[in-house]
Amino acid sequence: DGRRLGVAWVGFDDNRKAGLVGSVAALPVITDAFQYVQRSNRSSTLPDGLRYSWINQSGQIVDQSCEGAEKRPLPIDYPEARTGDCGAGDSDSQDGRWLKNWFGG
């Protein structure tokens, strides 16, 4: 996210050769550290103008019980077209017209 800097030193404190290279020793350490920070610092509040909704792969708002549904932050004015069949068979959804319509195209 460009807001953090991390440094990992893996080796002896007197600069003796450790026989390791950064990609083997330090990279896994720093990768794990950043993954932990990223998971633990997630905010549960959304910026103004956004709300969480469950959507399918076509971008339709569906019930969370639908197969493949994912919880995503969406603009408050995102189209509320919801189907009882988890979005299957809606031609606007299948060919991408929902996205064009949303942007006025």
C-alpha positions as CSV (number, residue, x, y, z in Angstrom):
1,D,0.0,0.0,0.0
2,G,3.0,2.3,0.0
3,R,2.6,3.3,3.6
4,R,5.1,0.9,5.2
5,L,8.8,0.1,5.0
6,G,10.3,-3.1,6.2
7,V,13.8,-4.3,6.6
8,A,14.9,-7.8,7.6
9,W,18.5,-8.6,8.7
10,V,19.3,-12.3,8.7
11,G,22.9,-13.0,9.6
12,F,25.5,-12.6,12.3
13,D,25.9,-9.4,14.2
14,D,29.7,-9.3,13.6
15,N,29.2,-9.5,9.7
16,R,30.6,-13.0,9.4
17,K,29.4,-14.8,6.3
18,A,26.2,-16.7,7.0
19,G,26.2,-18.6,3.7
20,L,22.7,-17.3,2.9
21,V,21.3,-14.9,0.3
22,G,18.5,-12.5,0.8
23,S,16.0,-14.4,-1.3
24,V,16.4,-17.5,0.9
25,A,16.8,-15.9,4.3
26,A,15.4,-12.4,4.5
27,L,12.6,-12.4,1.9
28,P,10.5,-15.1,3.6
29,V,10.8,-13.2,6.9
30,I,9.7,-9.8,5.4
31,T,7.0,-11.5,3.3
32,D,5.5,-13.1,6.4
33,A,5.7,-9.8,8.4
34,F,3.9,-7.8,5.7
35,Q,1.2,-10.5,5.3
36,Y,0.6,-10.3,9.1
37,V,0.5,-6.5,9.1
38,Q,-1.9,-6.5,6.2
39,R,-4.3,-8.9,7.8
40,S,-4.2,-7.3,11.3
41,N,-4.7,-3.7,10.0
42,R,-7.8,-4.1,7.9
43,S,-10.4,-1.6,8.8
44,S,-14.0,-2.8,9.1
45,T,-15.4,0.6,8.2
46,L,-15.8,1.7,4.7
47,P,-15.3,5.2,3.3
48,D,-18.4,7.3,2.8
49,G,-20.2,6.3,-0.4
50,L,-19.5,2.6,-0.1
51,R,-21.3,-0.4,1.3
52,Y,-20.7,-4.1,1.4
53,S,-22.8,-6.4,-0.9
54,W,-22.6,-10.0,-2.0
55,I,-22.1,-10.2,-5.8
56,N,-21.6,-13.1,-8.3
57,Q,-19.0,-13.3,-11.1
58,S,-21.3,-11.3,-13.4
59,G,-21.5,-8.4,-10.9
60,Q,-25.1,-8.9,-9.8
61,I,-26.0,-8.5,-6.2
62,V,-27.0,-11.9,-4.9
63,D,-27.7,-13.6,-1.6
64,Q,-24.5,-14.7,0.2
65,S,-25.7,-18.3,-0.1
66,C,-25.3,-18.3,-3.9
67,E,-22.4,-20.4,-5.2
68,G,-19.3,-18.2,-5.8
69,A,-20.8,-15.1,-4.2
70,E,-18.2,-12.7,-2.8
71,K,-18.6,-9.9,-0.3
72,R,-17.2,-6.7,-1.9
73,P,-17.3,-3.0,-1.2
74,L,-19.6,-1.3,-3.8
75,P,-20.7,2.3,-4.4
76,I,-24.0,3.0,-2.5
77,D,-25.7,3.8,-5.9
78,Y,-24.7,0.4,-7.4
79,P,-27.7,-1.1,-9.2
80,E,-29.8,-3.2,-6.9
81,A,-30.9,-5.7,-9.6
82,R,-31.2,-8.9,-7.5
83,T,-32.4,-12.2,-8.8
84,G,-33.9,-15.1,-6.9
85,D,-31.8,-17.6,-8.9
86,C,-28.4,-16.4,-7.9
87,G,-28.1,-14.4,-11.1
88,A,-28.2,-17.3,-13.5
89,G,-29.7,-16.6,-16.9
90,D,-29.8,-12.8,-16.8
91,S,-28.7,-11.7,-20.2
92,D,-27.7,-8.2,-19.1
93,S,-25.4,-9.8,-16.5
94,Q,-24.0,-12.4,-18.8
95,D,-22.8,-10.1,-21.5
96,G,-21.5,-7.2,-19.4
97,R,-24.3,-4.7,-20.2
98,W,-24.8,-4.2,-16.5
99,L,-21.4,-2.5,-16.3
100,K,-22.0,-0.4,-19.4
101,N,-25.4,0.7,-18.1
102,W,-23.9,1.6,-14.7
103,F,-21.5,4.0,-16.4
104,G,-24.1,5.4,-18.7
105,G,-23.0,3.6,-21.8
